[in-house]
Amino acid sequence: MKLDDIFDNASERPLDNIPPDGGYTAIFRTVACIGDSLSSGEFEAAAEKGSSYHDMYEYSWGQFMARMCGCKVYNMSRGGMTAKEYWEKFADANGYWNPSYAAQCYIIALGVNDLFGKKQEVGIADDIDSPDPARMTFAYYYAHIIERLKKIQPRAKFFLMTMPRGDEDDGKQELRRAHRELIHAFAEKYDNTYVLDFFEYAPRYDAEFRRNFYMRGHMNPAGYLLTAKMTAAYIDYIIRHNMRDFREVGFIGTDLHA
């Protein structure tokens, strides 16, 4: 066994290796997933006038990851969720600011409904610091969520997910790229914060991908399982390449230090 091949392989890229048990992601015993339909295991069914939508959390990538890694995962999500709604109403209404939901690890996957549905401005990482109401952008609400969670669990690790690429001609690539740039800016702004850069490293969600992993406009069970595998593998990669950052994970939520 050559540890350098596992922990010091400079040629390795995220998602090159997909450990079946989630790898070192299992060091987290509590994980909270904040997101929209993707984080909620939402299935889309045929209906008389189009489609009906059903959040089935046991099929969410978070719960697949819980079973894979043996950790407890909180689904703090709902189909159609935006950062604005999460900050202004949803978290309060469901008690998600309660310390009983404090986690060692937070995975945030928001932006699709905000930017493509509500047509909200992306904004910049420092919008939260502006007194200008015109700066109440997607970035403004997203940053509020991060900062509130950091007050609840100051030493938690945060993993922020970018959007995977779709078809080149779908007209959405530039907005996905702007979202990616913002997510990287948040990782620079906040400590203990890392990027799950699906835009750069995940497979392209093109027509062939959708044939295999989608059911109408949302993922099918295999799609959510694949997302769980990619998410756990990416976190495993980050941990293995930044081992000292994670040596005190077992002390998150306590006053203990190494």
N, C-alpha and C positions, 0 to 999 in steps of 0.2 A: 504494500500500500504506500503510494507516494503522496504525501499530504500536499506537496507543492502543486500537484496536478489538480487538486480539489480547491485549494485556497489561494493559490498564487499563480493562476494560469492567465497570463496577460492576453492571450489570444482568444480566450472565451468571451462570448457575447451573451447578453440576456436571451433566454429561451433556447440556447444551444442544447441545454440539458433539461429534461422534464422528469424530475424524480417522482416515482409513483406514490410516495408517501408524503409529498410536499417538502421533503428535505428539511433544511434548518428553519423553515417557517414554523415548524412545530415547537420552537422554543417559546412562542407566544401561547399563553394559555387562554387569553381572552382577546377577541378580535371584534371590532365593530365596523360594519359595512354601511356607509352612507351613500345613497344613490337613488336611481330611478328604476325603471322597469328592468333594466339589465341586472341590477342588484337584488331584484325581488322575484326572480324566476317567473316573470310574466309570460303567459301563453296567450296567443291570439287565436280565437276560434271563429269559425264561420257563423254568421248571424243573418237573420232575414234581411236586414238593411246594412250589410257590410261585415263588421267584425264585432266580437265582444272580447273583453280583456280581463285576464284573471291572474292576479299575483299568487303564485304557488311557491311559497318560500322554501319548502323542502327541496325544490328543484333549483333554487338560486345557487349561483356559484359560491356564495358564502357558506351555504350548508353543505355543498359538495366538499368544500375545503375543510369544513369542520370534521366531516367524517374521514377525510383523507389524513388530516394532521392530528386528530384527536383533541382539538381545542374547542372552546365554546365560542360561537359566533353569534353576535346580535345583528339581526336585519333591521337597521334603522333607515328604512327605505320604503318607497311606494312607486308604482307606475305613474309616470307623468311628473315626477318630482323635479323641482328647480331649487337652486340655492336660495333664491328669494323666499319661496314658500317654506323651505326647511327652516330658515332663520326666523322668519316672521311668525309662523304659526305651527308648522308640523311637529317640530321637536318639542315645543311646549305642550301641545295637545296630547302627545304620546308619552310625556315624561322622560324624554331622552336626554335632558340635561341633568337628570337625577344621578347622583354619584353611584347609585346601584348599577348603572350602565357603564361606568368607567371601565375602559379597556386598556390593555398594554399596547395594543396596535389598532390604529384607525386606517381604514382604506376608504378613500373618498373618490367616487366616480360620478361626477355631475357635469353637466354642460350641454348635453344634447337637446333637452327640452328648452333650456334657457336660450341657447343661441339659434337653434333651427326652428323651434316652436314659437317661443315668445319674441324672437328677434331682438334679444337684449344685446346691448353693446358689451363686448368682451371686457374692456377696461384694462387697467394695469394693476400690478401687485400693491401699489401704494395708495390706491383709491380709498381704502379704509381710513386713511389718515387725512383725507380732504374734507373740509367743511362744506364744500360745494355740493348741493343736492343733485346736481347734474352728474356727479361722479358715483351715483348709486348704481353701479354697473354689476355685471355678473361677478367680476373680481371683488367688488365691495362686499357682496353677500358671502361669497366663498371664504374670504379672509375672516369675516366675522365668525363663521362656523369653526374654522381652525382655532382662532384665538379663544373662543368660548371653551372648546374641548381642551385646550392647553391649560386653562385655569382649573378644569375639573381633574385632569390627569397630567401634571406638568412634565413628567418624564416619559410620556408615551411616545411611541414611534408612529410617524405618519407616512402613508404611502398614497400618493396622488396619481390618479390614472389619466393618461391622455386617451384621445379617441383613435381607434385604428382607422387606417385608410380604407376607403371604399373604391368604387370604380373611378378611374382617372377622370371620366367625363361626367361625374355626377354633380359637378358644380359646387361641391362643399369642401374641397381640399384646402382652400385658403383659410376658411374659417376654422377648420380642424387644426391647421398649422398655427393660427393665432392662439387658439386654445392651448396648444402644446407649449408655445412660448410663455404663456402666462403661468402654466403649471410649473415649468422650470424656474420661473422667477419666484414663485412661492417657495420652492425648495431652497433657493438662495436666501430668501428673506427670513425663513423660520428654521430654527434648529431642529434636529431630530426628524427632518422631513426629506423624503426621497421620492423620486419619480418612477412610476411604472409606465415606461414610454412605449405604449402599444402602437402609437403612430409610427414609430421608428422600427420596432422589432416584431410586432405581431404579424401574422399573415394578413394579406389584403382581404378585406371582406367584400369580395367581388361576387359576380353571379355564380361562379362555381362553388365558392364558399357558402353562399346562401342556399344553394341546392342541398347541401349536405347538413348544414347546421341551423337552418331557419325553418320556421313554420309560419307561413304568411309573413307578417312584418316584424315578428319577434323570434328569438331563438327557440329551438326545440330542446329536449333534454340533453342531447349530445352536445349542443352548442354551449349550454350552461356548464356542463362538465368540462368541456375544453377550456372555457374561460377560467374555471377553477384551477385547472392544471397549469395554465399560463400564469395566473396570478401568483399561485404558490411558488412556481418555478422562478418567477422574477424576484420575489421577495427572498427566496433561498439564495439566488445569485447575489443580490445586494448584501445579504448578511455575510456570505462567504468571502466577499471582496472587501468587507469593512468590519472584520471580526471584532476589533476593539470597540467599535461603536455600540455593539450589542452585548457586551459581556455582563452588563448589569440589568438585563431584561427581567431577570427573576426578582429584582428589587423594585420594579415599577409599581407604584401604589403604596410603597412603604417609605420609611425614613432611613432605610439602610443604604449604605454605600460600600463599595469595595475599597 
